[in-house]
Amino acid sequence: MSGPQIPLATLQRQDLASRPHASAWVSANAGSGKTFVLSRRVVRQLLDGTDPSRILCLTFTKAAAAEMATRVFKILGQWIALSDDDLAKEIAAIDGTPPSRARLAGARRLFAQALETPGGLKIQTIHAFCEALLHQFPLEANVAGHFSVLDDRLAAELMAEARAFVLHAAETEPESPLGAALQRLIGLMPDAAVEEVLAEAINRRDALRNWIVSAGDLDAALENLARDFGLEPGASLEALDEELLEGRLIRDPLAVAEALRLGTKADGEKADLLAAAAEGLKPGGDPATFRHNWLRAFFTQAMEPAKRLCTAGIIKQFPKVAEDMQAEQARLVALLEKRRAIVTLEGTAAIFRLADGVIGHYEAGKARRGVLDFEDLVVRAANLLANSDAAQWVQFKLDQGLDHILVDEAQDTSPRQWQVIRSLAEEFFSGEGARRGPRTIFAVGDEKQSIYSFQGAVPAYFDEMRRYFDKRAAQADQPFHPVELQLSFRSTPDVLGAVDRVFLPAEAHAGLSQEVKPPVHEAIRRDPGLVEIWPLEEPLESEEPEDWTLPVDHLGTGSPMLRVARRIAATLRRWMDEGTAGPGDVMILVRKRGPFVEALNREMKRLGVPAAGSDRLVLTEHIAVMDLVALGRFMLLPEDDLSLAAVLKSPLFGLDDDALLEIARDPVERLRPGTLWQGLLKKAQEGDRWDHVRQQLEAWRARADFMPPFEFYARLLSVDGGRRAFRGRMGPEVDDVLDEFLALAMGYEQTGIPGLEGFLAWLAAAPTEIKRELTNAAGLVRIMTVHGSKGLEAPIVILVDPCNAPVSSHHDPSFLPFKPKDDAEQAPALVWLPVKAERMSWQTEAIEKFRASAAEEYRRLLYVAMTRAEDRLIICGWQPAKGPKEGCWYELAASALKPEAEEVTAPDGTVTAWLWRKPGTDPAAPLRTHGAHAEPEAKKPAVPVPEWLTRPVTPPARMPRLQPSRVFDAMEMKEGIEAPDGLSALEAHRQAEAYPLERGRLMHRLLELLPDLPEAERAAAGRRFVATSLPARFASRKDELLDEVMAILEDPDLAPLFAPGGRAEVPISGHMVTADGVTAFVSGQIDRLVVSPDEVLIADYKTNRHVPADPAGIPPDYLAQLAVYRRLVSDIYPDRKVRAALLWTSAPKLMMAPEDALDTVLASLKSTGKIA
């Protein structure tokens, strides 16, 4: 049975939008096939003979670019295998014209052509395009020729460095302009606010730079701003206070007060204020007392002009008093506005003085490194195309290779990005560019889905750019088609009907688009859907828990947030058990991440509902990373009890609080003396349970001393089973976190010396946020913000609303744009927004407009959330103590849908839901929920699990390893000490903690590093290394250790071993075939390898104090080790003689191993796997 037929009107609109020779501007509802139309337009342009390299498709995200490219190449790829008849039908369906044979042959070549054309089909994000543009014209753009792009983390590090530098300069030089600016800021706002407002100023550096550059410099820009505010040069708060005092129109306040006392009580209170002000006018009086009481007499507490200065009786009896008071109030109103202007100007100047210094230092840092950040890409590309001296040349060169521009998600394009697009398309409609054949601009978007104002998007620009290009096309006599796509291929009529009903009132659809009218949606689907509204959960009275072990952010049983999470989790569990829906069918949308998302994840995990986790998270705030960081800190400092406790409770060991107390207490319930690590060492003597923990921690500590961070953590998570342990407790979503952690460790190693301590400090310095792509989270419930859900869909969407106010003053910006009406050339200034009482009148108006715009975006977020649902939409939430705030998502939906909804009640009469369907649709609907707090039903009998499913898999046959006593153990991990046989476990532990182990490790490291340095620098470098690496308890032996190393390096007999060209710590691996034909794998690490034209010398360091008198005394284990090394190296250098030797460091003495002895040991290993 075929699917529903697409209406003819929609087909005609799709055809109009995808015509290759005409520009088009498509306004498309959610789910109406925007990407389909865009990809079809690209295919039609390719069919029309356009070279792939002359098409530029710009998208908002990398995921969107990949989706678009996939669709285009899928179509082109399918055409290769189609028969001529089928291909002819496909092409005719696309462009309405039966193709010729030549056109068919050309269509089959398009796939290869699009792949192989130099430059190829450009489908990329605007940032990627700008980066390529700057690489193409580095000289004209004044950027480094081979610049790289900073990631967010490195950009944050550079910015933090610049901020610290400037603030330090300001603090140490208080008399400097920077110092004065910092002091002024501290006087205007709290310390925490200084950091916040400075950060926002830096984030808006593009607008700040434009303003400063248009004026010439910062001082000129501030002078212009003062003039625009109506302030004369040199205006100050001190001069204004003087004018307030001396310029008053009421010269005798006491006389006016006496007149007011004859009136009502209110008049008497005013008289008291005037009398108190008069006290400040007396000789020796306090001017501050005058100002305070004088202003209170004429203004309200909020510093608004008092509406009534005196009562009607006073006006009638003393008209002159009333007139004087009104005149004085008018004078004060003007003075107060002037004062506010001065405060605003001084704050703006102080902030931007500091911000300009930080930005300058940041830009200099980027220039030194030859890097750009993401904002630079668009800003510099826009300047290159519009403002640079070479702009016309660049545009000419680009114009020769570009015929069609397509913009996806155009409503999210920022003004700066539109500037780039306008510059690229300018020649399409003028001069020779317009006459060179069909050249088009295409944009598709939806103003109703513009929700990224925090990234610079301005919804009005979508319509403004439409009008601009429509006018340009008309001037060039070129076709331009505005197209509206209203038919949805995603959602059911019930879901779309609910969207239309919710946004029908004027207050609901205000700001959805530039056309102030309610949205209208059509659905191609005819199957039933459902919109469900759950009652809001209300706060319940509950006692504060007395359990001090609960987390401080623990949600009590009275928490409405927790009850919503439990209902959602129980509903999902029941759907799974009943077969109504699977986890992958559900998307849960929230306004922001926080405690609710954490509570919901916990509840779903408790009920066994698989979830994909959050779409974004700060890496260092994830508990798995916190555990790994704690392990690193313990590796560095075993005395760190808190870190060790965290590691022991982590999935790596899984101990509980009782076990920790058992370690920390002695048998008589007293705290043990010493550290938790010392307590663990003592407990390890009592049994295998604790000894296993000790052994694992000591093994990790041994590795941490010489392994780089990535290798250390990678082995811990893989070979040691750490990843498996984290997955077992936290679920598969932890894999993304662990992978990103390892990626950071690898990235850190490329920045400098790969030490564990440095890595942990680097990780803590700039928190990293993971942006997880949940598009393909098959079989998992997706939980994400509405912003993150843009472009996604799901059969069932649950929208959770905390019912807070749509707009809060906490989200007001710190700066507002200000542009005088009489200065069209000057770039808008950024002006600091002080506290409410200090704001100028235009600032009050501007902030109201900003909040109105924020409320409009809040409603657009609701539109985006509702239109993610394909079949079913559930709206739920909880209310604050004083009830849901007016205009919140829940109120908008409930007020529109409840009156027509079916009420669902529990057996006790409690309303559990309201079900809404579009009037006139099929009453059949998906299975409804069965109550507010239904627990999961018993699972149906399952198919018997086959026995093999739970039987452990037989391990695959592993390549055997030769076992020459302890030789291969020594090869895989360098021996720290050569311990005598027969030591007990405790004695071995004590020996490992003693000096010989540290001496052996540092000896190897010094002999690796120092030979590469000039001889004159070796001693000093070694001294520094030993001072920082040798534990404090062995500090007295650092000279002894260094002397031993220097004796080796200065020994003339050993000079050839450490001459330039030698290699240290060379890893080696290979295979050896035993006598019975079995191939064994061997690996190791050679301490020193010297390759000359005739021979190869292998040297292995031995730090034993006991040195054999001659080669005959070399222990068999050592001979076996050298024999294997010699065998493997001989395979690499078959034409050279390979010799092996031991360097006894304490002698020092290089002892050659006899070749016959090496041959004998190797033969024994091959025949028996053991040393003879």
N, C-alpha and C positions, 0 to 999 in steps of 0.2 A: 504494500500500500504506500503510495507516494505521500510526501509531507504536504503541509499546507502551501497553497499557491501564493506567491508574492504578488501583491496588488500591482496593477499596471502603473499607477502613479508613482509608486516607490521605484519600480524598475526604470521609469523615465528619469527620475531624479538621480538614481545611481549612474545612469548613462550620461546625464548632463554633467555630473561631478567628475566623471572619469574621461571625458573627451580630451584627447591628447593635445589638440591645437588651441584650446581655450583655457584661460585662467578661471579658477573657481574658488569660491569661499564657502565651505560647508559647515553649517551649524547642525550638529548631530546629537540627538538624545542619547542617553546611556543605553548601551546594548543595541544600537541601531546599525552597527557594522562599519565603524569608522575605518578600521584597519583594512577591511575588505575593500572598501572603495579606494583607499590610498594604494594598496597593492595592485588592484586592477588598473588603476591609472598608470602606474609604472609599467605594467605589462603592455598596455595599449601604446604607450610611447615607444617602448622597445619594438613592438610590432610595426610601428609606423616608421621605423628606420633610424630612430635616435640612437646615437652611439651611447653605450652604457656610461661612459666616463663623463657625459654631458648632463647627467641627471644627478641631482643632489637631494637626498631625503634627510631631513633633520627631525630627530625625535627628542623626547624629554629624558628618557632613561635608556641604559644599555639593554635592559630586558625588552623594551619596546622596539629598539632597533633590531635585536635578534629575532623577535617575533615577525617583524615586517620582512626582513631578509629571508626568513624561513618560508614565509608564504609565497614570496615572489619566486624563489628558487624551486619550491615544490611544484608550482604551476609549470615553470619552464622545464623542470626535470621530467614531469609526467608527459609532456608533449613529445619527448624523444621516442617513447615506446608506443604511442598511439598510432593506430592505422590512419591512412589518409582521410578516410571518411569521418572517423571519430575526431581527428584533429580539426578537420574542416568545420564540424559542428561546434567544437569548443571555441574556435576563433570567431565564428559567426555569432555565437552567443555573447561574446565579449564586445565586439565592435559592430555587430549587425550587418556585416558585409561578407558574402561568400568569398573565401580566399582563392587566389589563383595558385597554380602549382609552384610558381616561384615564391609566392608568399608562404606556402606550406613549408617549402625547403628552408626558407629564411627563419621561420618559427622554430624549426628543429635545431637550428644552429644557435639560437639565442642563449641557451643554457651555457654552452661552451664560451660563447662570445662574452657573456656577462662575467664569467670567471676569468677569462684570459686577457681581456682588454687592459692595457696599462692604466692603472688608476682604478679600474673596475667600476662596479656599480656602488656609488657612495651612499650607504645607508648608515648613518652614524648620529651620535648625539651632537648637540650644538657645541659642547665643550671639546669633543674629539675633532670636529671640523675646525674650530678655532686653533687648536693645537697644531693641526696639520698646516693651516694657513701661516701661522707664525714660523713654523719650520721652513716653509717655502720662501718666506720673505723676512729672514731674521735681521738683515741689515736695515731694511726699511722700517721694521718694527722696533729696532734698537733693543734686541734681545740676543742672548748668547746663541751662537749657531747650533750648538748641540745641547740646548737646555733640556732638562727633565722636569717633570711635574711632581711637586711635593704631594705626598699623601697627607691626610688630615693630621696624623700624629706628628710628623716631622714639621709641618706648618705650625702646629701648636707649640712645639718645642722652640722653634725660632722666635715665635711671638712672645713666649714666656721669657726667653732670654732678653729680648729687646725691652720688654716691660720692666724687668728687673734692673736692667742697666739704667734706664731713664729714671726710675723711681729712686734708685740708689744715688744717682747724681743730684736729684732734687733734694734728697734728705741731707746729703753731705755738704751741699752748697745752698743754704736757705736764702741767701741774698741774690742768687741768680734768678733769671726769669722762670726757670723750671721750679726752683725752690719756692718762689713767691706764688706760683700757680698752685703748687701742692698745698701750701699753707692756706690759700684762699679756699680751696676745695674742702679741706678738713673743717674749716669754719662754716661751710655751707651745708654739710651733710655728714652723716655718720661714716666711720671708717669703711664699713662693709659696702656702703653705697658708693664710695669713691671707686672701689675696684669694679663694681658692676657698671657704673656709668662710663668708666674709662674703657671697659671691654666693649660696650655697645658702640662707643664712638669709633673704636678701631674696626669693628665689624662693618661700619658704614663708611669705610675709608674712601671708597670710590666717590660717593657724593661729597665727602669732605674735601677730597683733592680737587674735584671739579670747581667747588666754590672758591677754594684758595687760589687755584690757578687762574680762574676768570678775573680775580681781583688783583693778582700779581704776587702777593704773599699774604701770610696770615695777618700781619699788622694792618695791611690795607683792607683786607676782608673785614676785620673787626671795626675799622674806622667807618667803612660803608654801612655796616650793620648798625652802629651807633647813630649815624645820620638817618638811616631809615626808621629808627626808633624815635627820632625827634630829639635826640640828646645832643647838647652842645659839647664841644671839645672840653675835656677835663671834668665832666659831670661826675660827681661822686656822692656816696651816701652821706658823707659828713656835710657837704655843702647843702644837700637836700634837707638834712635835719636842721641845719641853721635856718634855711628858708621856711621850714615848718614853724619854727619858733618866732622868727622875726617878721614874717609876712602875714601873720594872722590878721583877720579882719575884725575880730572881737578883741579890742584892746583891753577891756576891763571885764574879765571873766566873772569876778565877784558880783558885779552889778547885774549881769545876766542871771547869775545864780540866784540872787535875791528875788528877781522877778519870777523866776521859775518856781520858787518855793511857795508862791501864792497860788499855784495851780494844784493839780492832782498829785497822787503818790508817785506816778510815773514821772511827772515834771520834777518832783523833789529828788528822785534818784538821779535825774540828769543834772540837777543843781549840785548834788554832792560830787559828781564827777568833775564838773567845772571848777568847783572849789578846791578839789584835790589837785587839779592841774595847776591852779593858781599858786599853790604852795611851791611848785617847781620853778615859778617865775621870780620868787623872792630872792634877794641877795643870798648867795650860798646854797640856793635850792638846787635840786637834782634835775637836770633837763630830761633825763629818762623818765622821771615821774610825770613831768608835764606831758611828754609824748604819749605815754601809755594812757593816761586818763583822758587826755584831749581826744585821742582817736576813739576811745571807748564811748565818748559822748556823742560821736557822729556816725559810728559804724557798729555793725553787729559783731558778734563773736567771730564769725567767719570772714570778717573784714569786708562785708557788703554794706553799701550805704543804708543807714537807718531810714525806714520809710516814713517814720513820724518823729520829728525832732521835738515837738511840743504839742500839747493838746489844743483843742479848739478854743478853750477859754483863754489861754495865754495869747493865742493869735488875735483874738478879739480885743483883749485888754492891753496887750503890748505888741502891736503889729511890727514895730521896728525891731524888737528882739527876735521875732520869728523870721523877718527878712534877713537880719544879720546871720542868724544860724544857718539858713538855707545857703546864703552866699559863702559862708565859711565851709560848709560841707562841699559845695561845688569846687572850691579851691583845693580842699583836701583830696577830693576824688582825683583831680588832675595831678596833684603831687604824689598820690599813692600809685597812680599809673606810671608816673615817671620813676618812682622808687622801684617798682616792679621791673621796669625796663632796665634800670641800672643793675639790679640783682641778676636779672637774666643775662645781661651782657657780661658781667663779671664772671658768672659761673660758666658761660659759654667760652669766654676767653681762657679761663683757667683750664677747663677740660681739654680744649683743643690745643692749647700750648703743650700739654703733656702728651696728648694723643699724636700730635704732629711729630713730636720727638720719637715716640715709640714706632710710629709708622716709618719714619725715616731710617731708624736703626734696623727695622725689620726688612725694609727694601734693600738696604745696603748688605745685610746678611744674605739675602737671596741672590743678589748680584754677585757676591763673592763666590757663592757656590754654583752659580749658573743654573738656577732653578726658578720656576714660576709656580704660584699656587693656582687653584682652580678659578678664583675670581680674576686673576691676571689674564687668563686665557681669553675670556670674553671681552674684558675691558680693553686689553691691548689690541685685540682683533678689531674691535669697534673703532678705536682711535686710528688704527692703521688704515681702515677703509674710509674714514670720514675726515680725520683731522690732520693726518701727517702730511709732510711735504710731498711724499711719494704716493699719496692716496690715488691720484688719477692714473699713475703708472700701474699700481697694483690692481685697480679695478679694470684697467685695460687688459692686463694679462689674464685675470680671472674671467673676464667677459669672453675671451677667446675660447674658453673651455667649458662654458656653462650655458645650458639652454632652458633647463626646467628646475625649479625649486619647489619642493614639497615639504610642508611643515605639519607634523603630527602634534596632537595635544597643544594646539596653538594658544588655548586659553591660559596655559601655564608658562608661556614665554614672557620673560621680563622685558622691560623697556630697553635695556642694554642689548639684549639678544635680538629684539626687533630692529635695533639700529644696525646690527650686522646684516640682518636679512634685507632690510631696505636698501642698504648700500650695495649688496650683491645683485638685487633685482632692479636697480635704478636704470641701468642701460637697456633693460628689456622693453622699456616704453619710450625711448627717446633716440633720435638720430639714427645712425647706422645700425645700432643694436636692435631697434624695433623693426628695421627693414630686412633683417637677415633671416627671415623665416619665422615660423611659430616659436615663440619663447614665452613661457608661462610661469605664473606663480599660483601655487595651490596651497590652501591651508584648511585643516579640518580641526574642529574643536567644539567645545560646549561650555559656554560661560557658566552654566549651572554647576559645572564641576571644577571651577577655578578655586582651589583650596590651598594654594601654596604662596600666600602673600608673604610669609616669612622668608621665602626665597626670592622675593622681588616681583612676583607675578602681579599684574594689575588687570583685573577682569575687563575693565573698560577698553583696554588696548586691543582686544580681539575685534570689537566692533569698530574702533577707531582705525585700525589697520585695514579692515574691510573697506571702509569708506575711502581711505587713502588710495589703495590699489584700484578700486573701482574707478575713481577719478582719473588716475594715471592711465588706465587702460582705455577709458573713454577719450582722453586727449590723444592717444596714439591710434584711435580707431581700431582697437582690438577687442575681441569678445571677452566678457567677464560675467560669470554666472554665480550669483548668490543662490545657494541650495540649502534647503532644510530637510533633514532626515528625521522623521518622527516614529517610524515603525521599529519596534523593538523585536529582536530575534532572541532575546534572553529570557525575559520574565513573562509570567502568566498574566492574564487580564486582571486577576485579583490583586496582584502585587502592584501593577502599574496603576490600577484604579485607586488604590490606597495612596500612591504617590500624588496623583492628581488631586485627590480629595484633601490631603493634608496641606498642599500648597495652593489650594483655591483661595483662601482669604487673602486680602491685600497685605495684611501684616506678615503673612507667612511667605508669600512669594516676592516681597520687596527685596531687591538686590540679587535675585536669582539671575537676571539678565538685564541688559540695558533697556530692553522693551519691557515696560512694567505691565506684565500680563501673566496669568497663571500658566504653568506648563501643560501641554497636551501630549499624551502618549497613546500610541496604538500598538497592539500586540498581534503578532502573527500567530502566536500559539493560541489554542483554544482549550487546552486541558486545564483542569481545576487547580487552583492554588488556595492559599490561606494566609491571612494576616492575623496575628494573635497578639493581644496585649495582656500582659500579666499585671496584677495589682502591685503597686509599689510596696516594697518592704519598709516598715517603719521601725525606728529605734525602739528597743524595749529596755525597760528598767532592769538592770542586772547588777549584782554586787561585784565590787572590784575583787579580782582573785588575789588571794593572799600567798599564792605559791610564788616565791621569789625566783624560782628557776625558769618561769615563763619568760619568753622574750618581751622586751619593752613594747614592741609593736604587735603583740599577740591580739588577735581578734576574739573577743569574748562571745559567748552564746547569744548575747543581746545585740550583736552587731548585725545591722541589716545587710551590710556588704557580704558577710559570711553566709547569711541565709539565701541570698540571691545565688551565690556560687554553688551552694549545696543543691538548690533546686535545678539549676542548669545541669550540673553533673549527674544528678539522679535522672533527669529527663533523658539525657544522652545515653545513659546506661540502659534505661528502659527501651529506648528505640533500638539499641543494639540487640537486646534480648528478644524483642518482638520481631525484629527484621524490618522495622519501619524505615530506618536510615542507618547508614554507617558513619563512623567518625569522619571519614573523608568528605562526607556530604555537608559538613557543618562548618560555618565560619562565624566566629564570635568577634564582634566589633566593639571597641571601647573608645572613649574620647582620649584617654592617655593611659600609659602604663603605670603600675603602682601596686599597692597592697591588694586590690581586687584581683588583678591578673595572677598574682602569686597565690592568693587563696583559691582561685578557680583551678589553677594547675594542681595544687595539693589535693583538692577534692576529686578531681578527675583521676588523679593517680590512685587515690584511695579506693575508688570504685572500678579501677581497671579500664578507664576510658583513655585510649591512646591519643596523645596530643603532641603537636609539633613544637610547643613552647612559644616563647615570645618572638615577635618578628625583629625586635631590636633589643640589645642589652649591652650594658657596659661590662667589658670583659673582666676587669679587676673586681667587679662587684658580684660576679658569679661564684658560688660556693666552691665549685671544682677548682677554679683558678686560685681562690683564696687558700685552698688546701695545698695546692702545688707551691704557692708562694711561701706558705708556712713551712713546708718541707725544705725549701731552699734556705730559709732563714735558720732553721735548725742545723742544716749542713754547715752553715757558716759559723754558727754560735751554739754549740750544744747546751750551753747554760740557759738558753731561751725556753723557759718552761711553757709559756703560753703557746708558742709555735709547736713545740713537741706535743702538747696536749691536743692541739688542733689536728696534727697529723695522725695521732693515735685514734682519734674519734672519726677521722675521715674514712671513706670507703677503702683506702689502702690497707687499713688494719681493722676497722669496724669495732673498736672497743667502746664500751659505754662508760657512763660516769662512775659506776661502781668499780669498774676495772681501774680507772684512773685513781680513784681513792685508794684502791688496794696497793697501787704503786707508791702513792704519796704518803701513806701511813705505815707505821710499823705495827707489829702484832697487837700492841696494847692501845691501838686507836689514837696514837699521837702522830703528829706530823714528823716525817723523817727529817733529819738534818741534811742539808745539801740540796742539790737540784733534782728535778724530776728524772733527768737522764741517769743520775747516779742511783736514784731509787730503782729505775728499770734494770740497771746493771746488777743490783743486788737481787732483785726478783728473778733475774735470769738464772741465778744459781739454784733456784728452787724447782724448776721444771721446764719441760720442752716448750710449753705455751709461750712463756716470756722469753725464753732463749731464742725462739724463732723470730720474735719481734726484734730482739737485739741484733741478731745476725743480719737481718734484712737492713736495718738502719746502718749498721757498720759497713755493709757492702756498698750502700749508697754513699756513705761518707767517703769511702775509699775512692769511688768513682768521681765524686764531686771535686776532688782535689786536682784532677788532671783532665777531666772531660769538659769540653765547652758546653754551655747551657743547652743548646739544641740536642746534642748527642746524649747528654745526661737525661733530659726529660723524655726524649724520644724512646730511649731504651727502657726507661721506667714505665712508660705507658704501653709499650708493645711487649717486649720480651718478659718484663716483670709482671705483666697482667694488670697494670694500672688502669688502662682504658676499660678493660672488662669490668673491673671493680666499680668504676664510676658509672658505667652504663647500667650495671645491675641496680644501683641505688637511684640514679637520676634519670634513666631512660635514654633512648637513642638521641634525643635532642642535644645531649652533652657532647656529642661528637663534633658538632660545629664549633663549640667553645674550645675543646681541646685542640682541634686543628688550627684554629686561629691563634691559640697560645703558642703552639709549636712554630707557626709561621712568624710570629713576632720574635721568638727566640732565634730563628734562622736569620731574620732581618737584622736583629741586633748584632749578630756576629759579623755582619758586613760593615758595621760602622766603626769598629775598633777592636780592642783586645777583648776576646770573648770570655770574660770572667763571670761567674755566677753572681757575685756581689754587685758588679756593675749592671748586669741584666735586671736584677730585682729593683735596683734604684731607678733604672731607666723605665721600667714598666710602671712604677708608682708615680713617676713624674708627670706623665700625660696619659690619663685614662683613655683606653681605646674602645670605641663602640662597634659592635658587630651588627651589620645589617644583613639579616638572614632572608634569603629568597624563599618564600613559602608557596610559590606558584605550583611546584610539583610535589607538595607534601602529601603524597598519595596515602590514603588510609589513616590520616591523622587529622584531628580537630585543629583548625587554624585559629589562633588568637592574635589579633592585631589591632592597631589603631585604624581609624577611618582613613587617615592619610595613607597608611601603608596598604590599604585594601584597594586603592585606586587602580583600575584596570583589571581587577580580579572579579571572580563571581563564584557562587556556590548555590547548590539547590536549596539549602536552608541557611538563613542568616539570623543570628541572634544579636540584637542591638541592645547594649547595656548602657543606661544613662544614670549618672549619679544625681541628676536633677539639680545641679548647681546653676548659678546665674550664667547666662550665655556670655556675658562680658564682665570682666572684673577690672577694677582700677589697678590691680597688681600687674596686669599685663599692658598697662599704658607704656608707650615708648619713652625713652629718656630724651629724645630729640624730635623736633617737629621741623618740617621744611618751611622756609619763609622766603617769599619772593615779592618785592615791592611791585605794585601794579604799573608804575611808571618806568620800569627798567627791564626791557625785554631782553637785553643782551646779557645781563648778569645771571650766572647760574644760581639756583635756589640755595639759600644759606641753610645750614643745620643749626637749630637753636635749641639750647638746653631747656628742658621743661622742669621748673622748680616745683615746690610743694604748692598745693592749691591756693593758699592764702597769698602767695607771692606771684601768681600768674597774671600776665597781661590779658587784656580782654580778648585779643585775637587768639591767644593760646587756649583760653577756655572754649572758644568756638571751635578751634581746630581739634581739640581733644574730643569734643562731642561728635564731630564728624568721624574721627578715627574710631570711636566706639560704635557708631552706627555702622561703619564699614565692617568692623569686627563681628557685629551681630549678623550682618548679611552673610559673611563667610561661615559663621556658625550654622546658619540655615542651609547653606550650600553643602556643608558637611553632612547634614541630615539627608539631603537629596542623594549624595553619593552613597551613603550607608544603605538607604532603602533600596536603591537600584542595583545593589550587588546581588540581591536575592533572585533566584530563578523561579522557585516554586513556593517557598514559604518564608514568611518574615515574622519574627517574634520580637516584640519591643518590651523591655522590662527594665528594672532598676530599683533604686532605693531613694528615699527622700531624706533630706536633712531634718534636723529637729523641728524647724519651723515650717516644714512643708516644702514641696517642690517650688523652685523659683519660676517666676513668670517668664514664658518664652522658651523654656528648656525643651529639649527634643521630645521628652515624654509628654509634656503638656500639649505641644503642637499636635502630636499624633493622636493622643487620647481625646482631646477636645473635638477633633475632626471625625474620628472613627467610632467612638463609643456610642453616640446616639443611634447608629445604624447597626451596631454589632450584636451578636447573640451572646447572652450572658451564660457562663458556665459556672455551676456551683458544686461544692462538695456536699456530702450527705448532711453535714451540719448546717448547711445554708450559706456557708462562706463562699464568696465569689472567688473563683480561682483563675478565671481568664475571661476575656471578651474576644469572640471570633468574628472577624469581618470578612465579607466577600463582596465583590462588586455586584450591585443589584442587576439582576437579569442573567447572571452567569450560572453555569451548572452547579447545583447544590452539592454535588459530590465533592469531597475534599480529603486531603491526607488525614491520617489518623491523628486525632487531637490528643493532647495531654490529659492525664487522668487525675489531676489534683496538684495542689501547690507543693506538697512535700512528699510526693510518692517515692518510695524506696524501690530499688530495682526488684523486678519479679524474679522468681526462681527460674533458673535457666532450664531450657528444654533438654531432655536427654540427648546427650551427644553421641555421635558415632564412636564406637570403641576405638581407643587409640592403639594402633599397632605396636607390638612389642619393640620393633626395631627403631621406632621414633625416639624413644627415650634411652636406648642403649648407646653408650659412648661410642663414638666413631673410632675405629681402629686406626691408630696413628700411622701415617704413611711411613714406608721404609726410609730411614734416614741414612745418608752416607756415613759409614763408620769413621771414627776418629782413632788414629794410632794412640796408644797409651804407654809411652815410655816413662813409667813411674809418674813423676809430677811435671814432666817437661812441657806438655801441652797446656797444662794449667798455667805454668810460668809464661808460656808464649802468649796466652790470651790476656793475662793480666800481669803486669810487671811485678816481680816479687818485691815486697817492701823490705823484708828481712829474711835471712836464712835461719829459721828457727830450728833449734835442735829437736830431734825426735823425742817423743815421750812426754812432752809438756802437756799438762792438763789443759782443759778448755779455758779455765780461768787464767792460768799462767799465760796461755797464748793471747788471751785478750789483753792482759796487762802488758805483754811484750809488744802487741800491736799499738798500744797507746804510748809506748815509750819512745825515746829519742831515735833509736835505729830506723824506725819506719820513716820518721820525718827526714832523717838524714838521707836515706835512700831515695826518697821521692825528690827532694830538692837537689840532690846530686845529679840525678838524671836530667832534671829541668835546666840546671845551670850549664851542664855540658851540651845541652841542646841549643841554648840561647847565646852564650858568651862567645863561642868560636866565630860567629858571624860579625862580631863587633871589632873595631880597631883595637890592637893590643893595648894601647894607652887608656882605653875607656873600659876595659873589661873589669878591672878591680872595683872601680866606683859603681859600675852598673850591677855587679854581683853583690856588692855591699847593700845597695838599695833594695835589690830583690830579696835578699835574705832577711833584711830588717822588716819587710812587709809580709813575708811569707812564713817565717819560722814562728811557731806559737810562742807566746810570751813566756811560758814556763821553761823554754829552752833558750832564752835570750842570751844567757851567759856562754853559749856554745857557738854563737854565730861566727865569731872570728875563726874558731877551729874548723868549722865547715868550709868557710870561704878559703882559708889557707890550703885546705886539702884540694879544692878545685883548682886554685891558681897554681899549685905545684904540678898538677897534671898538665895544664895548658902551657906552662913555662918550661916543661921538660923538653929539651931538644930532641931526645929520642922519640918523643911522641908527636913532634911537630908535623910529620907527614899525615898522621891520622886526622889532625884538625886543620889541615891546610885548606885554603879556598877550593871549592869544588866538591868537598865532602858533604854528605847529606846525613841529617840527624833524624832519628825516630821514623824510620822508613817502614810502612806497613807492607806486608807480603803475604800472599796466600797462593795455594795451588793444590794439586792432587798428586798422590803417590799410589802406585799399584803394589799391593802386597804379594807375597809369594803364592797365595791361593787365588790370585786374580781379582781380588776385591779392591775397588778404588776408594781410597781414604782421603778425606779433606783435611788439610792442615793450614794453619794461619798463624801469624805472629808479627812481631815488630822488631826490626833491627835497630839497635842503638846508634850505630855509626856505620856508614857504607861509603867506601872510597873506591871510585872506579877510575882506573888508569888505562892507557891504550893496551897494555899487556896483561894486566891482572886486575882482580877485584878483591878488596879486603873487607871482611865482615868483622866488626868488633862488637862485643856485648859487654856492658859494664857490670861488674860485681862489686858490691860495697861491703862484702864480708871483711871482718877484721883478720880472720885467719886466711893467709895466702899460702898455697902449696909451694914447695920449694922448686918444683920443676913440673913440666906438663904431665908427667906420669901421675901426679897427685890430683889432677882435675877430676872432680866427681863425675860419675857416669851420666847423671842427669844433665849436667852442663854440656858434656860432649854430645849427647843426643840432641839437645837444642841446637848446637852449632852445626851438627850433621844435617839436620833438616833444613836449616837456613842455607847451608852450602849447596844442598841438592836443589832447592828451589831457585837460587840465584844462578846456578850452573845452567838451568834451562833457559834463563833470560840472556846469559852471556856464554853461549856454547863455545865461542872462539877464544875465550880468555881463561886463564888459570884463576880459580877461586880459592882464597885462603881464609881461614877463620881463626879468630883470636879472642881471648878474654882480657879485658882491661881491669886489673885489680886496682881499684881507686885508692885504697889506703896505702899502697906501696910507694909510689904508683909503679905499675909494671904491666907491660903488654906481653902476654904469654900466648904464643902460637900453639894451636891444637895440632897434634900429629895427624897427618893425612891418613895413615893406616888405622889409627884409632877411630877416626871419624868414619872411615869405610866400614869398620867392624861393627860399630854401634848402629849405623844405618842398615846394614844387612840384618842385624838382629831385630830391629824395629819392623822391617818388611816381612820377616818370616814369622815372628811371634807376636808382634805388637808390643813387645816389652824389651827392656834393656837387658842384655845378657849379663 
